Amino acid sequence: MKRMLSLILVALFAASLLGGCNTIRGAGQDIEEGGEAIQESSY
C-alpha cells in the first residue's frame, strides 16, 4: 500500500514539473513575440 501511494505521488510530482515546463516555454514565446513587435515598430 505504501509503495503504491509513493508511486502515485512521484507520478503526480513529475506531471506537475512537465506541466510547468510548458507554461515557462509559452511565457518565453510570448516575451519573444513582444520583443519582436517592439523591434518591428522601431523601424
JOKAZI-V370884 format. One record per pair of residues at least 24 apart in sequence whose ideal C-beta (glycine too) atoms are under 8 Angstrom apart, sorted by sequence separation. I is the first residue (numbers start at 1). J is the second residue. D is the distance in whole Angstrom. If there is no record, write none. Layout:
I,J,D
I,J,D
//
This chain:
none
//
